[in-house]
Amino acid sequence: MRKCHVRFLGEGRGVIPKPYPTEGGLLNNFAVEPKMYKAEPPTKAQQRNYLVLGVLAALLIGGLLYVAFSVSTKVS
């Protein structure tokens, strides 16, 4: 039986390996999984920015709802 080996194009430079056939003749083209890392918690400045953006988004949605409601009501 013939053995198949993985060959990399530009090995050691982070290049994705090209697909190769397995012993059964099937094509092995599974995705290369990225290296896992832990996320860092947001800093105080990022937390403040998230809060400001959240308040601005809430004001925008509230304003749009107010305009939509006021336009849709009948004037007597």
N, CA, C and O atoms as CSV, one atom per row, in Angstrom:
chain,resi,resn,atom,element,x,y,z
A,1,MET,N,N,0.823,-1.182,0.000
A,1,MET,CA,C,0.000,0.000,0.000
A,1,MET,C,C,0.874,1.255,0.000
A,1,MET,O,O,1.912,1.297,0.660
A,2,ARG,N,N,0.458,2.245,-0.724
A,2,ARG,CA,C,1.216,3.477,-0.834
A,2,ARG,C,C,0.827,4.434,0.287
A,2,ARG,O,O,-0.358,4.619,0.563
A,3,LYS,N,N,1.817,5.043,0.935
A,3,LYS,CA,C,1.534,6.010,1.998
A,3,LYS,C,C,1.509,7.410,1.408
A,3,LYS,O,O,2.278,7.736,0.504
A,4,CYS,N,N,0.608,8.228,1.937
A,4,CYS,CA,C,0.518,9.618,1.500
A,4,CYS,C,C,1.044,10.522,2.602
A,4,CYS,O,O,0.757,10.302,3.779
A,5,HIS,N,N,1.790,11.508,2.237
A,5,HIS,CA,C,2.334,12.463,3.193
A,5,HIS,C,C,1.802,13.856,2.878
A,5,HIS,O,O,1.520,14.187,1.727
A,6,VAL,N,N,1.671,14.665,3.929
A,6,VAL,CA,C,1.232,16.046,3.731
A,6,VAL,C,C,2.406,16.847,3.213
A,6,VAL,O,O,3.502,16.806,3.772
A,7,ARG,N,N,2.162,17.577,2.136
A,7,ARG,CA,C,3.183,18.471,1.602
A,7,ARG,C,C,2.696,19.894,1.742
A,7,ARG,O,O,1.564,20.206,1.373
A,8,PHE,N,N,3.533,20.753,2.267
A,8,PHE,CA,C,3.172,22.156,2.444
A,8,PHE,C,C,3.821,22.987,1.357
A,8,PHE,O,O,4.970,22.761,0.977
A,9,LEU,N,N,3.063,23.954,0.865
A,9,LEU,CA,C,3.627,24.927,-0.058
A,9,LEU,C,C,4.207,26.049,0.790
A,9,LEU,O,O,3.456,26.784,1.431
A,10,GLY,N,N,5.504,26.192,0.808
A,10,GLY,CA,C,6.125,27.232,1.620
A,10,GLY,C,C,6.056,26.899,3.099
A,10,GLY,O,O,5.681,27.748,3.907
A,11,GLU,N,N,6.405,25.698,3.457
A,11,GLU,CA,C,6.306,25.235,4.831
A,11,GLU,C,C,7.057,26.165,5.776
A,11,GLU,O,O,8.171,26.598,5.480
A,12,GLY,N,N,6.435,26.470,6.921
A,12,GLY,CA,C,7.043,27.329,7.914
A,12,GLY,C,C,6.728,28.801,7.735
A,12,GLY,O,O,7.132,29.624,8.556
A,13,ARG,N,N,6.008,29.148,6.669
A,13,ARG,CA,C,5.664,30.547,6.426
A,13,ARG,C,C,4.176,30.804,6.634
A,13,ARG,O,O,3.674,31.844,6.209
A,14,GLY,N,N,3.463,29.889,7.272
A,14,GLY,CA,C,2.045,30.071,7.518
A,14,GLY,C,C,1.176,29.874,6.297
A,14,GLY,O,O,0.048,30.366,6.258
A,15,VAL,N,N,1.673,29.166,5.302
A,15,VAL,CA,C,0.914,28.931,4.081
A,15,VAL,C,C,0.011,27.730,4.302
A,15,VAL,O,O,0.405,26.762,4.953
A,16,ILE,N,N,-1.186,27.789,3.768
A,16,ILE,CA,C,-2.157,26.711,3.942
A,16,ILE,C,C,-1.704,25.483,3.153
A,16,ILE,O,O,-1.326,25.599,1.988
A,17,PRO,N,N,-1.742,24.291,3.795
A,17,PRO,CA,C,-1.348,23.082,3.056
A,17,PRO,C,C,-2.357,22.756,1.973
A,17,PRO,O,O,-3.554,22.992,2.135
A,18,LYS,N,N,-1.868,22.213,0.866
A,18,LYS,CA,C,-2.786,21.856,-0.208
A,18,LYS,C,C,-3.377,20.478,0.071
A,18,LYS,O,O,-2.743,19.662,0.740
A,19,PRO,N,N,-4.587,20.205,-0.433
A,19,PRO,CA,C,-5.242,18.919,-0.175
A,19,PRO,C,C,-4.435,17.750,-0.732
A,19,PRO,O,O,-3.731,17.880,-1.733
A,20,TYR,N,N,-4.553,16.620,-0.066
A,20,TYR,CA,C,-3.862,15.417,-0.520
A,20,TYR,C,C,-4.797,14.226,-0.374
A,20,TYR,O,O,-5.677,14.241,0.488
A,21,PRO,N,N,-4.629,13.199,-1.190
A,21,PRO,CA,C,-5.494,12.020,-1.075
A,21,PRO,C,C,-5.085,11.144,0.110
A,21,PRO,O,O,-3.902,11.039,0.435
A,22,THR,N,N,-6.076,10.516,0.755
A,22,THR,CA,C,-5.802,9.596,1.853
A,22,THR,C,C,-5.518,8.214,1.280
A,22,THR,O,O,-5.506,8.030,0.063
A,23,GLU,N,N,-5.293,7.251,2.155
A,23,GLU,CA,C,-4.991,5.891,1.693
A,23,GLU,C,C,-6.164,5.284,0.928
A,23,GLU,O,O,-5.965,4.471,0.026
A,24,GLY,N,N,-7.403,5.686,1.294
A,24,GLY,CA,C,-8.581,5.160,0.602
A,24,GLY,C,C,-8.874,5.876,-0.695
A,24,GLY,O,O,-9.802,5.491,-1.406
A,25,GLY,N,N,-8.108,6.912,-1.033
A,25,GLY,CA,C,-8.310,7.644,-2.266
A,25,GLY,C,C,-9.201,8.865,-2.109
A,25,GLY,O,O,-9.417,9.599,-3.074
A,26,LEU,N,N,-9.728,9.096,-0.892
A,26,LEU,CA,C,-10.562,10.270,-0.671
A,26,LEU,C,C,-9.689,11.509,-0.546
A,26,LEU,O,O,-8.529,11.432,-0.144
A,27,LEU,N,N,-10.257,12.637,-0.893
A,27,LEU,CA,C,-9.514,13.883,-0.826
A,27,LEU,C,C,-9.609,14.461,0.580
A,27,LEU,O,O,-10.712,14.637,1.097
A,28,ASN,N,N,-8.489,14.754,1.201
A,28,ASN,CA,C,-8.443,15.323,2.540
A,28,ASN,C,C,-8.302,16.830,2.397
A,28,ASN,O,O,-7.191,17.343,2.266
A,29,ASN,N,N,-9.427,17.541,2.422
A,29,ASN,CA,C,-9.370,18.986,2.286
A,29,ASN,C,C,-10.088,19.678,3.435
A,29,ASN,O,O,-10.839,20.632,3.230
A,30,PHE,N,N,-9.849,19.187,4.646
A,30,PHE,CA,C,-10.435,19.817,5.819
A,30,PHE,C,C,-9.792,21.177,6.046
A,30,PHE,O,O,-8.639,21.399,5.674
A,31,ALA,N,N,-10.546,22.087,6.661
A,31,ALA,CA,C,-10.030,23.422,6.935
A,31,ALA,C,C,-8.914,23.354,7.977
A,31,ALA,O,O,-8.944,22.523,8.884
A,32,VAL,N,N,-7.945,24.229,7.831
A,32,VAL,CA,C,-6.880,24.339,8.813
A,32,VAL,C,C,-7.411,25.200,9.946
A,32,VAL,O,O,-7.826,26.337,9.726
A,33,GLU,N,N,-7.399,24.658,11.163
A,33,GLU,CA,C,-7.956,25.382,12.300
A,33,GLU,C,C,-6.973,26.439,12.779
A,33,GLU,O,O,-5.777,26.172,12.895
A,34,PRO,N,N,-7.479,27.649,13.059
A,34,PRO,CA,C,-6.583,28.705,13.533
A,34,PRO,C,C,-6.145,28.453,14.973
A,34,PRO,O,O,-6.791,27.703,15.705
A,35,LYS,N,N,-5.058,29.076,15.364
A,35,LYS,CA,C,-4.552,28.953,16.722
A,35,LYS,C,C,-5.525,29.652,17.674
A,35,LYS,O,O,-5.976,30.765,17.403
A,36,MET,N,N,-5.841,28.998,18.778
A,36,MET,CA,C,-6.788,29.543,19.735
A,36,MET,C,C,-6.084,30.496,20.689
A,36,MET,O,O,-4.914,30.312,21.022
A,37,TYR,N,N,-6.808,31.505,21.116
A,37,TYR,CA,C,-6.288,32.448,22.102
A,37,TYR,C,C,-7.434,32.907,22.978
A,37,TYR,O,O,-8.598,32.837,22.581
A,38,LYS,N,N,-7.102,33.380,24.179
A,38,LYS,CA,C,-8.115,33.865,25.105
A,38,LYS,C,C,-8.336,35.355,24.871
A,38,LYS,O,O,-7.390,36.118,24.673
A,39,ALA,N,N,-9.596,35.747,24.896
A,39,ALA,CA,C,-9.935,37.152,24.720
A,39,ALA,C,C,-9.644,37.904,26.015
A,39,ALA,O,O,-9.816,37.372,27.112
A,40,GLU,N,N,-9.205,39.135,25.869
A,40,GLU,CA,C,-8.948,39.968,27.036
A,40,GLU,C,C,-10.197,40.779,27.349
A,40,GLU,O,O,-10.908,41.197,26.435
A,41,PRO,N,N,-10.474,41.007,28.639
A,41,PRO,CA,C,-11.640,41.819,28.986
A,41,PRO,C,C,-11.444,43.264,28.515
A,41,PRO,O,O,-10.309,43.728,28.406
A,42,PRO,N,N,-12.541,43.977,28.237
A,42,PRO,CA,C,-12.411,45.353,27.757
A,42,PRO,C,C,-11.837,46.272,28.837
A,42,PRO,O,O,-12.066,46.074,30.030
A,43,THR,N,N,-11.091,47.271,28.393
A,43,THR,CA,C,-10.523,48.246,29.325
A,43,THR,C,C,-11.623,49.214,29.767
A,43,THR,O,O,-12.733,49.187,29.236
A,44,LYS,N,N,-11.306,50.058,30.734
A,44,LYS,CA,C,-12.278,51.042,31.224
A,44,LYS,C,C,-12.706,51.990,30.102
A,44,LYS,O,O,-13.879,52.351,30.011
A,45,ALA,N,N,-11.759,52.395,29.247
A,45,ALA,CA,C,-12.094,53.286,28.137
A,45,ALA,C,C,-13.023,52.593,27.144
A,45,ALA,O,O,-13.949,53.221,26.631
A,46,GLN,N,N,-12.793,51.313,26.865
A,46,GLN,CA,C,-13.670,50.579,25.954
A,46,GLN,C,C,-15.064,50.419,26.560
A,46,GLN,O,O,-16.069,50.537,25.858
A,47,GLN,N,N,-15.120,50.149,27.871
A,47,GLN,CA,C,-16.415,50.021,28.540
A,47,GLN,C,C,-17.194,51.330,28.465
A,47,GLN,O,O,-18.405,51.324,28.244
A,48,ARG,N,N,-16.502,52.448,28.647
A,48,ARG,CA,C,-17.151,53.762,28.557
A,48,ARG,C,C,-17.667,53.997,27.140
A,48,ARG,O,O,-18.778,54.492,26.951
A,49,ASN,N,N,-16.849,53.639,26.144
A,49,ASN,CA,C,-17.270,53.806,24.751
A,49,ASN,C,C,-18.497,52.961,24.435
A,49,ASN,O,O,-19.397,53.418,23.731
A,50,TYR,N,N,-18.542,51.730,24.949
A,50,TYR,CA,C,-19.700,50.866,24.730
A,50,TYR,C,C,-20.947,51.491,25.356
A,50,TYR,O,O,-22.026,51.449,24.766
A,51,LEU,N,N,-20.802,52.064,26.538
A,51,LEU,CA,C,-21.933,52.687,27.221
A,51,LEU,C,C,-22.433,53.896,26.426
A,51,LEU,O,O,-23.638,54.056,26.237
A,52,VAL,N,N,-21.524,54.738,25.965
A,52,VAL,CA,C,-21.903,55.923,25.188
A,52,VAL,C,C,-22.592,55.511,23.896
A,52,VAL,O,O,-23.624,56.080,23.540
A,53,LEU,N,N,-22.042,54.537,23.194
A,53,LEU,CA,C,-22.665,54.075,21.954
A,53,LEU,C,C,-24.034,53.450,22.203
A,53,LEU,O,O,-24.947,53.607,21.391
A,54,GLY,N,N,-24.180,52.745,23.316
A,54,GLY,CA,C,-25.476,52.157,23.659
A,54,GLY,C,C,-26.527,53.219,23.924
A,54,GLY,O,O,-27.669,53.091,23.484
A,55,VAL,N,N,-26.140,54.275,24.648
A,55,VAL,CA,C,-27.076,55.363,24.933
A,55,VAL,C,C,-27.451,56.081,23.639
A,55,VAL,O,O,-28.623,56.390,23.422
A,56,LEU,N,N,-26.472,56.349,22.780
A,56,LEU,CA,C,-26.768,57.003,21.501
A,56,LEU,C,C,-27.685,56.142,20.634
A,56,LEU,O,O,-28.591,56.664,19.984
A,57,ALA,N,N,-27.460,54.846,20.618
A,57,ALA,CA,C,-28.313,53.948,19.835
A,57,ALA,C,C,-29.737,53.948,20.388
A,57,ALA,O,O,-30.702,53.958,19.624
A,58,ALA,N,N,-29.870,53.936,21.726
A,58,ALA,CA,C,-31.198,53.965,22.336
A,58,ALA,C,C,-31.914,55.270,22.009
A,58,ALA,O,O,-33.114,55.261,21.730
A,59,LEU,N,N,-31.191,56.402,22.039
A,59,LEU,CA,C,-31.795,57.684,21.682
A,59,LEU,C,C,-32.225,57.704,20.217
A,59,LEU,O,O,-33.293,58.225,19.893
A,60,LEU,N,N,-31.423,57.158,19.350
A,60,LEU,CA,C,-31.768,57.099,17.935
A,60,LEU,C,C,-33.024,56.275,17.707
A,60,LEU,O,O,-33.926,56.704,16.987
A,61,ILE,N,N,-33.089,55.101,18.313
A,61,ILE,CA,C,-34.271,54.243,18.145
A,61,ILE,C,C,-35.496,54.911,18.749
A,61,ILE,O,O,-36.575,54.881,18.158
A,62,GLY,N,N,-35.335,55.521,19.935
A,62,GLY,CA,C,-36.465,56.229,20.553
A,62,GLY,C,C,-36.956,57.373,19.685
A,62,GLY,O,O,-38.162,57.566,19.531
A,63,GLY,N,N,-36.031,58.132,19.118
A,63,GLY,CA,C,-36.416,59.233,18.232
A,63,GLY,C,C,-37.130,58.745,16.992
A,63,GLY,O,O,-38.123,59.338,16.570
A,64,LEU,N,N,-36.635,57.671,16.405
A,64,LEU,CA,C,-37.290,57.117,15.213
A,64,LEU,C,C,-38.697,56.613,15.533
A,64,LEU,O,O,-39.623,56.807,14.745
A,65,LEU,N,N,-38.855,55.973,16.680
A,65,LEU,CA,C,-40.183,55.506,17.078
A,65,LEU,C,C,-41.121,56.681,17.328
A,65,LEU,O,O,-42.294,56.625,16.960
A,66,TYR,N,N,-40.612,57.753,17.955
A,66,TYR,CA,C,-41.430,58.940,18.214
A,66,TYR,C,C,-41.896,59.575,16.905
A,66,TYR,O,O,-43.067,59.922,16.755
A,67,VAL,N,N,-40.968,59.721,15.965
A,67,VAL,CA,C,-41.330,60.311,14.670
A,67,VAL,C,C,-42.326,59.412,13.942
A,67,VAL,O,O,-43.304,59.911,13.383
A,68,ALA,N,N,-42.101,58.115,13.936
A,68,ALA,CA,C,-43.014,57.196,13.252
A,68,ALA,C,C,-44.394,57.231,13.879
A,68,ALA,O,O,-45.394,57.209,13.161
A,69,PHE,N,N,-44.473,57.286,15.225
A,69,PHE,CA,C,-45.768,57.336,15.891
A,69,PHE,C,C,-46.473,58.654,15.636
A,69,PHE,O,O,-47.676,58.681,15.377
A,70,SER,N,N,-45.723,59.757,15.710
A,70,SER,CA,C,-46.349,61.068,15.531
A,70,SER,C,C,-46.831,61.268,14.090
A,70,SER,O,O,-47.837,61.944,13.876
A,71,VAL,N,N,-46.153,60.709,13.118
A,71,VAL,CA,C,-46.567,60.839,11.725
A,71,VAL,C,C,-47.771,59.953,11.430
A,71,VAL,O,O,-48.615,60.305,10.606
A,72,SER,N,N,-47.855,58.812,12.093
A,72,SER,CA,C,-48.910,57.853,11.774
A,72,SER,C,C,-50.240,58.183,12.463
A,72,SER,O,O,-51.277,57.649,12.070
A,73,THR,N,N,-50.233,59.043,13.472
A,73,THR,CA,C,-51.495,59.361,14.153
A,73,THR,C,C,-52.290,60.353,13.322
A,73,THR,O,O,-51.724,61.202,12.633
A,74,LYS,N,N,-53.599,60.235,13.395
A,74,LYS,CA,C,-54.484,61.128,12.633
A,74,LYS,C,C,-54.630,62.459,13.366
A,74,LYS,O,O,-54.752,62.505,14.590
A,75,VAL,N,N,-54.616,63.501,12.613
A,75,VAL,CA,C,-54.842,64.825,13.176
A,75,VAL,C,C,-56.321,65.153,13.004
A,75,VAL,O,O,-56.848,65.079,11.894
A,76,SER,N,N,-57.004,65.520,14.113
A,76,SER,CA,C,-58.445,65.792,14.023
A,76,SER,C,C,-58.699,67.232,13.664
A,76,SER,O,O,-59.852,67.644,13.544
